[in-house]
Amino acid sequence: MVEDIQAAIPLGFFLSFMIGPVFFVLLETSATKGFRAGLVFDSGVIIADILFLIIAYFSSFQLLENLSNQPGLYVFGGVILLIYAITILFNKAPAQDKTDVHTSKTGYLGLFIKGFLLNFINIGVLVFWLGVIIIVGPSLDNDPNRIMVFFSTMLIAYLITDIFKILLAKQLKRKLTPKRIRLVKKGLGVILAICGVVLIIKGFLPKDKFNIEKGIELIKEAEGQ
């Protein structure tokens, strides 16, 4: 369980810096309305993430069950991540336009709903969660308890990182020039693309080629001789 938690924390941090509409609206809301408003908005975003995560888990449950017997299905998850990465890399929409959000007269309930809907209407979020589950599920032995601990930790790390973003919203907003935004987006896209390619390769290679535990055992045996 401890190893699952340690693996989930960096992913939560990574998720928090996925550049998209939610990222910029969170900074805009926090900078203009304050900490509490930003936190309420972010709560709506996270609830949408949880809902997407539940949908992705149950829609991929049978797929996860078959991955151990049909490693070629890893290709499916890799293709999903690769498509998502390509979308990030080649999306030419001007990022600054997405920060033009009027929240001065919006109550906390409105901010919560806005955060939920802004995240929920983005089908790319569901695609992202589906890809992550397909990658992570087999490494967690498809154990529902381990999966719950992993993704709960990931979302908590995501929330904690967002809290720091909310506190530093004005400084971050000033420093995020269009050029820096493009660089961050390209970096995230490249990371996702690499993960997708690795997953596709894993699907085509024989199962024993990617059996890490077996490899470790062989190394230990060789050292003992």
C-alpha positions in Angstrom: 0.0 0.0 0.0 2.8 2.4 0.9 4.4 1.8 -2.6 1.0 2.5 -4.2 0.7 5.8 -2.3 4.3 6.8 -3.2 3.6 6.1 -6.9 0.3 8.0 -6.9 1.6 11.3 -5.5 3.8 12.3 -8.5 0.8 11.5 -10.8 -1.4 13.8 -8.8 1.1 16.6 -9.1 1.4 15.9 -12.8 -2.4 16.0 -13.2 -2.6 19.4 -11.5 -0.5 20.9 -14.2 -2.4 19.6 -17.2 -2.8 22.8 -19.1 -6.4 23.4 -20.2 -9.4 25.5 -19.6 -9.8 24.4 -15.9 -6.2 25.4 -15.2 -6.6 29.0 -16.4 -10.1 29.5 -14.9 -8.8 28.3 -11.5 -6.0 30.9 -11.6 -8.4 33.6 -12.8 -11.0 32.8 -10.1 -8.4 32.6 -7.3 -6.7 35.8 -8.4 -9.9 37.8 -8.6 -12.2 36.2 -6.0 -9.8 34.9 -3.4 -8.8 31.6 -1.8 -12.2 30.4 -0.8 -13.7 31.0 -4.2 -10.8 29.2 -5.9 -11.2 26.2 -3.5 -15.0 26.0 -4.2 -14.4 26.1 -7.9 -11.7 23.4 -7.6 -14.0 21.2 -5.5 -16.4 21.1 -8.5 -13.6 20.1 -10.8 -12.5 17.3 -8.5 -16.1 15.9 -8.2 -16.2 15.8 -12.0 -12.9 14.0 -12.0 -14.2 11.4 -9.4 -17.3 10.9 -11.6 -15.2 10.4 -14.7 -12.9 8.0 -12.8 -15.8 5.9 -11.7 -17.2 5.8 -15.2 -13.7 4.9 -16.6 -13.2 2.2 -14.0 -16.4 0.4 -14.6 -16.3 0.8 -18.4 -12.8 -0.7 -18.4 -13.4 -3.4 -15.7 -13.7 -6.3 -18.2 -10.7 -5.0 -20.1 -8.6 -4.9 -16.9 -9.6 -8.5 -16.2 -8.5 -9.6 -19.6 -5.1 -7.8 -19.7 -3.3 -10.5 -17.8 -4.3 -13.1 -20.4 -4.3 -10.8 -23.5 -1.4 -8.4 -23.1 -2.1 -7.1 -26.7 -5.0 -5.1 -25.1 -2.3 -2.8 -23.6 -2.1 -1.4 -27.2 -5.6 0.0 -26.6 -4.6 2.0 -23.6 -1.4 3.1 -25.3 -3.4 4.4 -28.3 -5.7 6.3 -26.1 -2.8 8.1 -24.3 -1.1 8.7 -27.7 -4.2 10.3 -29.2 -4.6 12.4 -26.1 -0.9 13.5 -26.2 -1.2 14.4 -29.9 -4.3 16.5 -29.1 -2.3 18.4 -26.5 0.7 18.9 -28.7 -1.2 20.1 -31.8 -4.0 22.1 -30.1 -3.5 25.6 -31.5 -6.3 27.3 -29.5 -5.0 30.5 -27.9 -4.6 29.6 -24.2 -5.1 33.2 -23.0 -8.7 33.4 -24.4 -9.7 30.7 -22.0 -8.9 32.8 -18.9 -11.6 35.4 -19.7 -14.1 34.3 -17.1 -16.5 36.6 -15.2 -17.0 35.5 -11.7 -17.5 38.7 -9.8 -21.3 38.2 -9.3 -21.2 34.4 -9.0 -22.0 32.8 -5.7 -20.1 29.8 -4.3 -22.7 27.4 -5.6 -22.3 28.9 -9.1 -18.5 28.5 -8.8 -18.9 24.9 -7.8 -21.2 24.1 -10.7 -18.9 26.0 -13.1 -15.9 24.0 -12.0 -17.9 20.7 -12.3 -19.3 21.5 -15.8 -16.1 23.0 -17.2 -14.3 19.7 -16.4 -17.2 17.4 -17.1 -17.8 18.6 -20.7 -14.2 17.9 -21.5 -14.3 14.4 -22.9 -10.5 14.4 -23.0 -10.6 14.1 -19.2 -12.5 10.8 -19.4 -10.0 9.6 -22.1 -7.1 10.5 -19.8 -8.6 8.6 -16.8 -9.4 5.6 -19.0 -5.8 5.5 -20.2 -4.4 5.8 -16.6 -6.6 3.0 -15.3 -5.6 0.7 -18.1 -1.9 1.4 -17.3 -2.1 1.3 -13.6 -4.7 -1.4 -13.0 -2.6 -4.5 -13.9 0.3 -3.2 -11.8 -2.1 -3.1 -8.8 -3.3 -6.7 -9.6 -6.7 -5.2 -10.4 -7.4 -5.2 -6.7 -10.3 -2.8 -6.1 -8.9 -1.8 -2.6 -5.4 -1.0 -4.0 -7.0 0.9 -7.0 -9.1 2.9 -4.6 -6.1 3.8 -2.4 -4.0 4.7 -5.4 -6.5 7.0 -7.1 -7.7 8.5 -3.7 -4.0 9.4 -3.0 -3.6 10.8 -6.6 -6.7 13.0 -6.2 -5.5 14.2 -2.7 -2.1 15.1 -4.1 -3.9 16.9 -7.0 -6.0 18.9 -4.5 -3.0 19.8 -2.3 -1.1 21.0 -5.4 -4.1 23.0 -6.5 -4.3 24.7 -3.1 -0.7 26.0 -3.6 -1.8 27.1 -7.1 -4.7 29.0 -5.6 -2.5 30.7 -3.0 0.0 31.7 -5.7 -2.6 32.4 -8.4 -1.6 36.1 -9.0 2.1 35.3 -9.3 1.5 32.2 -11.5 -0.9 34.2 -13.7 1.7 36.9 -14.4 4.5 34.4 -15.1 2.5 32.2 -17.5 3.3 33.9 -20.7 2.0 32.3 -24.0 5.5 31.0 -24.8 5.8 29.3 -21.4 2.3 27.9 -21.7 3.2 26.3 -25.0 6.4 24.9 -23.6 4.6 23.3 -20.6 1.9 21.9 -22.9 4.5 20.4 -25.2 6.4 18.9 -22.3 3.2 17.3 -20.9 2.3 16.1 -24.4 5.7 14.5 -24.9 5.5 12.7 -21.5 2.1 11.3 -22.3 3.2 10.3 -25.8 6.2 8.4 -24.4 3.9 6.6 -21.9 1.5 5.7 -24.8 4.3 4.3 -27.0 5.8 2.3 -24.1 2.4 0.8 -23.5 1.9 -0.1 -27.1 5.3 -1.8 -27.2 4.5 -3.7 -24.1 1.4 -5.0 -25.8 3.3 -6.4 -28.8 6.3 -7.9 -26.8 6.0 -11.4 -25.3 4.6 -11.3 -21.7 7.9 -12.6 -20.1 9.9 -9.8 -21.7 8.1 -7.3 -19.4 8.0 -9.4 -16.3 9.9 -7.1 -14.0 9.5 -9.3 -10.9 10.9 -12.3 -12.8 13.8 -10.2 -13.9 14.7 -9.1 -10.4 14.6 -12.7 -9.2 17.0 -13.8 -12.0 19.4 -11.0 -11.0 19.3 -12.1 -7.4 20.0 -15.7 -8.4 22.9 -14.6 -10.5 24.4 -12.6 -7.6 24.0 -15.5 -5.3 26.0 -17.9 -7.5 
